Amino acid sequence: MTTFLRKRALSSALPLLVVLLGVFLLARLTGDPTSLYLPEAATPAQREAFAQANGFDLPVWRQLLDYLAGVASLDFGTSLRTEEPAAEMVLRAYPYTLQLAGATMVLAVLGAVVIGSWAAYRPNSLADRVSSFLSMTGASVPDFWLAVTGVWMFAVVLGILPTSGTDNGILSWILPILVLMVRPLGVLTQVVRGAMVSALSAPYVRLARSKGADNRRVVTHHALRNAAAPALTVAGDLAVSLVNGAVIVETIFGWPGIGKLMIDSILQRDFAVLQAAVLLTAVTIFVMNILIDVGYALLDARVRDAATV
């Protein structure tokens, strides 16, 4: 397992370097921040002083080297907007995104296991058809449309949920979680159902039933355990996409997570904060991918053995 982890960590180093270079170059394509942070009447001397104070007067290659040196020493610079350390701003927003994504995935996995197993236990029944239709619909509906529709229905028309922010306790979590949960719930339900249908028709399940095992034990102890491997892989990929793709939902709901921080930093051309936010998100995704591979290897010895060769 140590060899497996070392290989996966080394294979993630090059993509991480590409992310570092990419976010640095793309951030500077958004324009010169001087026009945002200085008044229109600013003199050339004031503009030059601002550029020198923030290193924008240096050649791009020199700025890149300074950026990489800062990353190596865990110094991500200072926000142009707030003059706070960029790392502090990102770390303050990061838990909100992790909590939102974590709560969403836990509920999605639990719901998918229950619905998918129930549908697989009675294939082609009315319940199976209804759950398949709803899950495929949920997997296809865009998050931003659900978010806007949810705000209009539950916040504007019914007035039972807040439109944005986190000031209303548990009520503030309901709409963001529901919106983010629809797609992973739909996808996972289909995966669990397909894996359970195959598992329930396998010889070891028929053998367990011939030995007198009741249906509940067959489903929970035999079929579900063997159906967990493909579901785990898909669930991990969906969790990664939640961390990476919650930008739109966080922005619509005013959720103070790392996604909204990225959008604000792009609009304000706050390079240091944007670079730190993207880097932390990339590291999170790489770590999650490694954990997914480890989990899959623990479930399937063939994967573990192949990785150590």
C-alpha positions in Angstrom: 0.0 0.0 0.0 2.9 2.3 0.7 4.2 1.8 -2.9 0.7 2.4 -4.2 0.4 5.7 -2.3 3.9 6.9 -3.4 3.1 6.2 -7.1 -0.2 8.1 -6.9 1.4 11.1 -5.1 4.2 11.3 -7.7 1.7 11.1 -10.5 -0.2 14.1 -9.1 2.9 16.3 -8.9 2.9 17.3 -12.6 -0.8 18.1 -12.9 -0.4 20.3 -9.7 2.4 22.2 -11.3 0.3 22.7 -14.4 -2.4 24.1 -12.3 0.0 26.5 -10.6 1.2 27.8 -14.0 -2.2 27.9 -15.5 -3.9 29.9 -12.7 -1.0 32.4 -12.7 -1.2 33.1 -16.4 -5.0 33.0 -16.7 -5.4 35.4 -13.7 -3.4 38.0 -15.5 -5.5 37.7 -18.6 -8.4 39.3 -16.6 -6.7 42.7 -17.0 -4.7 45.2 -15.1 -5.9 45.6 -11.5 -4.6 49.2 -11.3 -7.7 50.6 -13.0 -9.9 49.0 -10.3 -8.0 50.1 -7.2 -7.0 53.6 -8.2 -9.3 56.4 -9.2 -9.6 57.4 -12.8 -7.9 60.7 -12.0 -4.8 58.9 -10.7 -1.5 60.3 -12.0 1.0 58.1 -13.9 3.3 58.4 -10.8 0.5 57.0 -8.6 -0.1 54.1 -11.1 3.6 53.4 -11.2 3.9 53.4 -7.4 0.9 51.0 -7.2 2.5 48.6 -9.7 5.8 48.7 -7.9 4.2 48.1 -4.5 2.5 44.9 -5.8 5.2 43.7 -8.2 3.2 44.3 -11.4 6.0 46.4 -12.9 8.2 43.2 -13.1 8.3 41.0 -16.2 5.8 38.2 -16.2 8.5 35.5 -15.9 9.9 37.3 -12.8 6.4 37.5 -11.2 6.0 33.8 -11.9 9.3 32.9 -10.2 8.4 35.1 -7.2 5.0 33.4 -7.1 6.5 29.9 -7.2 9.0 30.8 -4.5 6.2 32.1 -2.3 4.2 28.9 -2.8 7.2 26.9 -1.8 7.4 28.9 1.5 3.6 28.9 1.9 3.5 32.6 1.3 0.6 33.3 -1.1 0.8 37.1 -0.9 -1.7 39.7 0.3 -5.1 40.5 -0.9 -5.4 43.8 -3.0 -9.0 44.2 -1.7 -8.6 43.8 2.1 -4.8 43.8 2.5 -5.2 40.5 4.5 -2.9 37.5 3.8 -4.5 35.6 1.0 -4.0 32.3 2.8 -6.1 33.5 5.7 -9.0 34.5 3.5 -8.9 31.2 1.7 -8.7 29.1 4.8 -11.6 31.1 6.3 -13.8 30.3 3.4 -12.6 26.7 2.9 -14.5 25.0 5.7 -17.9 26.3 4.4 -17.3 24.6 1.0 -16.1 21.3 2.7 -19.1 21.3 5.0 -21.5 21.9 2.2 -20.0 19.3 -0.1 -19.7 16.8 2.8 -23.3 17.1 4.0 -24.5 16.9 0.4 -22.5 13.7 -0.4 -23.5 12.0 2.8 -27.2 12.6 2.1 -26.8 11.7 -1.5 -25.0 8.4 -0.8 -27.6 7.3 1.9 -30.5 8.2 -0.4 -28.9 6.4 -3.4 -28.2 3.2 -1.4 -31.8 3.1 -0.1 -33.5 3.9 -3.4 -31.1 2.0 -5.7 -31.3 -1.1 -3.6 -35.1 -1.0 -3.4 -35.3 -0.5 -7.1 -32.9 -3.4 -7.8 -34.8 -5.7 -5.4 -37.9 -5.3 -7.5 -36.6 -4.8 -11.1 -39.1 -3.5 -13.7 -41.7 -2.8 -11.1 -43.5 0.5 -10.9 -41.2 1.7 -8.1 -38.2 0.8 -10.2 -39.5 2.7 -13.2 -40.5 5.7 -11.2 -37.1 5.9 -9.3 -35.2 5.4 -12.6 -37.1 8.2 -14.3 -36.6 10.6 -11.4 -32.9 9.7 -10.9 -32.2 10.2 -14.6 -34.0 13.5 -14.6 -32.1 14.6 -11.5 -28.8 13.7 -13.1 -29.6 15.8 -16.1 -30.9 19.0 -14.6 -28.3 21.9 -14.4 -27.4 23.1 -10.9 -27.9 26.8 -11.8 -31.4 26.2 -13.0 -32.3 24.3 -9.8 -30.7 27.1 -7.7 -32.6 29.9 -9.4 -35.9 27.9 -9.4 -35.4 27.0 -5.7 -34.8 30.6 -4.7 -37.9 31.8 -6.7 -40.2 29.0 -5.3 -39.1 28.6 -1.7 -37.7 32.1 -0.9 -39.7 34.5 -3.1 -43.1 32.8 -3.6 -43.5 30.7 -0.4 -41.1 32.8 1.8 -40.1 29.8 3.9 -36.4 29.7 3.2 -33.7 32.4 3.1 -32.4 33.5 -0.3 -28.8 33.6 0.7 -26.1 33.8 3.4 -25.6 31.7 6.5 -27.3 33.9 9.1 -30.5 31.7 9.4 -29.0 28.6 11.0 -30.1 25.3 9.6 -32.6 27.0 7.2 -29.6 28.5 5.3 -28.3 25.0 4.5 -31.5 23.5 3.1 -31.6 25.1 -0.4 -27.9 24.8 -1.2 -27.7 21.2 -0.1 -30.9 20.2 -2.0 -29.7 21.9 -5.2 -26.3 20.3 -5.0 -27.7 16.9 -4.0 -30.0 16.3 -6.9 -27.4 15.4 -9.5 -25.2 13.1 -7.4 -28.3 11.4 -6.0 -29.6 10.7 -9.5 -26.3 9.4 -10.8 -25.5 7.3 -7.7 -29.0 5.8 -7.7 -28.5 4.5 -11.2 -25.1 3.2 -10.3 -26.2 1.4 -7.2 -29.3 0.0 -8.9 -27.2 -1.4 -11.8 -24.6 -2.9 -9.5 -27.2 -4.4 -7.1 -29.1 -6.0 -10.0 -25.9 -7.7 -11.1 -25.0 -8.7 -7.5 -28.4 -10.1 -6.7 -28.2 -12.4 -9.7 -24.7 -13.6 -8.9 -24.1 -17.2 -7.9 -22.9 -16.4 -4.4 -26.3 -14.7 -3.7 -28.2 -17.7 -5.0 -26.0 -19.9 -2.7 -26.7 -17.7 0.3 -30.4 -17.9 -0.4 -30.2 -21.7 -0.8 -28.7 -21.8 2.7 -31.7 -20.0 4.2 -30.4 -16.4 4.4 -33.3 -14.0 4.6 -33.7 -11.3 2.0 -32.5 -8.4 4.2 -29.3 -10.2 5.0 -28.8 -11.1 1.3 -29.1 -7.5 0.3 -27.1 -5.8 3.1 -24.4 -8.4 3.7 -23.8 -10.0 0.3 -25.1 -7.9 -2.6 -24.5 -4.4 -1.2 -20.9 -5.1 -0.2 -20.0 -6.3 -3.7 -21.8 -3.5 -5.3 -19.9 -0.9 -3.2 -16.8 -0.8 -5.3 -18.3 0.8 -8.5 -20.5 3.0 -6.3 -17.5 4.2 -4.3 -15.6 5.2 -7.4 -18.5 7.2 -8.8 -19.3 8.8 -5.4 -15.7 9.9 -5.1 -15.7 11.5 -8.6 -19.0 13.2 -7.7 -17.5 14.5 -4.4 -14.6 15.9 -6.3 -16.9 17.6 -8.8 -18.9 19.1 -5.9 -15.8 20.7 -4.4 -14.7 21.9 -7.8 -18.1 22.8 -9.2 -19.9 24.5 -6.3 -18.8 27.9 -7.6 -22.2 28.7 -9.3 -24.3 27.5 -6.4 -22.2 29.3 -3.8 -22.5 32.5 -5.8 -26.3 32.3 -6.3 -26.9 31.6 -2.6 -24.2 34.0 -1.3 -22.5 31.0 0.4 -19.2 32.2 1.9 -17.2 29.3 0.5 -14.2 29.1 -1.6 -16.2 29.0 -4.8 -17.7 32.4 -4.2 -14.3 33.7 -3.1 -12.9 32.7 -6.5 -15.6 34.6 -8.4 -15.2 37.7 -6.2 -11.4 37.5 -6.7 -11.8 37.2 -10.5 -14.2 40.2 -10.6 -11.8 42.3 -8.4 -8.7 41.0 -10.1 -7.3 40.0 -6.7 -4.6 37.7 -8.1 -3.1 36.5 -4.8 -6.5 35.3 -3.4 -7.5 33.7 -6.6 -4.2 31.8 -6.9 -4.4 30.6 -3.3 -8.0 29.5 -3.7 -7.4 27.6 -6.9 -4.3 26.0 -5.5 -6.0 24.8 -2.3 -8.9 23.4 -4.4 -6.5 21.6 -6.7 -4.7 20.0 -3.7 -8.0 19.0 -2.2 -9.0 17.3 -5.5 -5.7 15.5 -5.8 -5.9 14.2 -2.2 -9.5 13.1 -2.7 -8.6 11.2 -5.8 -5.8 9.4 -4.0 -8.2 8.5 -1.2 -10.7 7.2 -3.7 -8.0 5.0 -5.3 -7.0 3.8 -1.9 -10.6 2.9 -1.0 -11.0 1.1 -4.3 -7.8 -0.8 -3.8 -8.9 -1.9 -0.3 -12.1 -3.2 -1.8 -10.5 -4.9 -4.8 -7.2 -6.7 -4.3 -6.7 -6.9 -8.1 -6.4 -3.1 -8.2 -4.0 -3.1 -5.3 -1.8 -5.8 -6.7 -1.7 -4.1 -10.2 -0.6 -0.8 -8.6 2.3 -2.4 -6.8 3.8 -4.0 -9.8 
